[in-house]
Amino acid sequence: MTRILQLTLLIMSVLFLHACELQGGVERPTAVGLVPTSVEPAPTPELIETADPFAATPATEASLRIGMLTDPGNLLPYQSDSASERLSAPITQLLFPAPLLPVGYTYTTTGILERVPSFENGDVTLEMVEVFRDEHGAISSEPTDTITEVQQIHVVFRWNPELHWSDGTPLTAGDSLFAYELARQIDLGQTTQSKLGLIERYEQLDAHTTRAVLRPDFIDPAYVTTYFTPLPRHILAEINPQELFASEFSLLPVGYGPYQLVERDQTKLRLIRNPSYPGPQSAFESVSFMFRDNPELLWSAVAGGSLDLVAFDQPQSELLATIRSEAERGTLRVSATANPIWEHLDFNLDFELFQDIRVRRAIAHAINREAIAHDLLGGYGRILESWIIPDQWAAAPLDALTRYPYDPDEARRLLDEKGLVDSSGDGLRELNGEPLTINLLTTQGSPLRLATAERIRDDLAAIGIGLAIQELPTTALYSPDGPLFRRSFELALFAWIAGPDPRGWERWSCAGVPSASNNWTGNNFSGWCFFEADRAIRTATTSLDREERVEAYLRQQQLFTQELPVLPLFQRVDLVLSNPQLDGVTADPTAPFTWNIHQWVGDSR
């Protein structure tokens, strides 16, 4: 992998953290560039507040009523960041089904593509191409005296020829190519920018086939996702690309999925079946989404029958306790899953105290992660032992890892061994003659994260370490000039979002440590640079051999948990609450809750 391509990946990964805000307790990066407007027609009589706030949308024959906390704004299949994608996905999946949908951390077809590209079925091939190399050995776009042959990945995507846009126009490979052409003109979000960083070109082979050609000598297991979700060329070709996210189309799009949008205002939107959709149909003629920013109102509406379903991304612990009680009474059906957002505690290894592994291990043993996960996640949470979460294919067996169970006595022993003792008897150990207090940085506005930080503070106090918690605006914490990228923190508490492929090069390689030499890019904020682990993560993220990747990820996780540059804490929780008469609703960690709507059955309304 060339240095230029390494830096490209680092820059793409940095985008995930920029300009974040907390909304509803979940870390949500803000939109980049143009901000979509909202539809605000004059209120109709049906929208006037009544005793039942959902009475404006009465149940009708074969209708489904879903509550959400936040209106996602634009409903394009392209979003600015992962958090925005998670917010809009329950609706966009019904309008623009993902060509390859991650279900349970594994990609599956949705009928938009005829099959998942692979080497086995011939849709993925390795070709040999000639390239120029510069004096440093990097591939050059300019002719040089050095010409070598390298491998290049080609990926073919076969689009379902039976697909139509909801206005009846056939969907073709040209619509996918149009989306690619658009992405080269405007920023269509982090996911799309990452794809552009992977490929050399994207081309149409025939009416229903496209091909992505990765950059020469660039091996990345994400090749399977280098397609571009179609956009309707026949509608958008005349729109100024710079106005796409502020256009009427972004709010009232024409899609190709099982439903089409027919009505939208400031509190709700309604979908009806798309008669042109060739895939399996759901039992519901229409689906209405209602938006209310009151979690208690939403769950009680399901319990009372005004809504059929509501989904929560990490509700607060008090609400979780109420929901569990209602589920036990039978008034609600709850489908819970650990979602891909996982919290962690980063040690800055430039901080002299943390350069002694005994201190890092003492802190890990001192934190009662089981109690934190149980109490703050309503009994639905689970702790993590590694950065690869248990449902991902590369997760290491627990008995192969170094683990840190809650053991305050072991924590005290390690600190005593280090020579950090409380000689004054004031309850705090001393470092260089001063009471030992560590600074922890985290984000403002997240009740869960603040509660976690306070529990960590209490646990560390029990072993003689003080903790000063400082909350920063997310824009400040994740700024390119902020304490994470400039590595000016001591401890930091924040989250990552896991995907079907673990990846990890940007977070754990030596090249991923932000520094002046790489223009402060990369996500290895702890500064962990361990030769054998660096070699393992490079192999794991560049090999196309699954067994070799599994072995490399195993070795990297063994070294990661042994050296402990970061302490994984827990995964957050997704809950889907439904009417007990509605069957088939299954929360999934990586797919939106509407992913299997064609399998839902319930009383006709």
Secondary structure as GFF3:
##gff-version 3
##sequence-region A 1 605
A	DSSP	alpha_helix	3	15	.	.	.	ID=ss1
A	DSSP	beta_strand	20	23	.	.	.	ID=ss2
A	DSSP	beta_strand	26	29	.	.	.	ID=ss3
A	DSSP	three_ten_helix	45	47	.	.	.	ID=ss4
A	DSSP	beta_strand	63	68	.	.	.	ID=ss5
A	DSSP	alpha_helix	82	95	.	.	.	ID=ss6
A	DSSP	beta_strand	100	103	.	.	.	ID=ss7
A	DSSP	beta_strand	106	109	.	.	.	ID=ss8
A	DSSP	beta_strand	124	133	.	.	.	ID=ss9
A	DSSP	beta_strand	139	140	.	.	.	ID=ss10
A	DSSP	beta_strand	146	158	.	.	.	ID=ss11
A	DSSP	alpha_helix	173	183	.	.	.	ID=ss12
A	DSSP	alpha_helix	190	198	.	.	.	ID=ss13
A	DSSP	beta_strand	199	206	.	.	.	ID=ss14
A	DSSP	beta_strand	209	214	.	.	.	ID=ss15
A	DSSP	three_ten_helix	221	225	.	.	.	ID=ss16
A	DSSP	alpha_helix	233	236	.	.	.	ID=ss17
A	DSSP	three_ten_helix	241	246	.	.	.	ID=ss18
A	DSSP	alpha_helix	248	251	.	.	.	ID=ss19
A	DSSP	beta_strand	259	264	.	.	.	ID=ss20
A	DSSP	beta_strand	268	273	.	.	.	ID=ss21
A	DSSP	beta_strand	286	291	.	.	.	ID=ss22
A	DSSP	alpha_helix	295	304	.	.	.	ID=ss23
A	DSSP	beta_strand	309	313	.	.	.	ID=ss24
A	DSSP	alpha_helix	317	329	.	.	.	ID=ss25
A	DSSP	beta_strand	333	347	.	.	.	ID=ss26
A	DSSP	three_ten_helix	352	355	.	.	.	ID=ss27
A	DSSP	alpha_helix	357	366	.	.	.	ID=ss28
A	DSSP	alpha_helix	369	376	.	.	.	ID=ss29
A	DSSP	three_ten_helix	398	400	.	.	.	ID=ss30
A	DSSP	alpha_helix	408	418	.	.	.	ID=ss31
A	DSSP	beta_strand	430	431	.	.	.	ID=ss32
A	DSSP	beta_strand	434	435	.	.	.	ID=ss33
A	DSSP	beta_strand	437	443	.	.	.	ID=ss34
A	DSSP	alpha_helix	447	461	.	.	.	ID=ss35
A	DSSP	beta_strand	466	472	.	.	.	ID=ss36
A	DSSP	alpha_helix	474	477	.	.	.	ID=ss37
A	DSSP	beta_strand	491	497	.	.	.	ID=ss38
A	DSSP	alpha_helix	505	508	.	.	.	ID=ss39
A	DSSP	three_ten_helix	510	512	.	.	.	ID=ss40
A	DSSP	three_ten_helix	516	518	.	.	.	ID=ss41
A	DSSP	alpha_helix	531	542	.	.	.	ID=ss42
A	DSSP	alpha_helix	546	563	.	.	.	ID=ss43
A	DSSP	beta_strand	566	578	.	.	.	ID=ss44
A	DSSP	three_ten_helix	597	599	.	.	.	ID=ss45
###
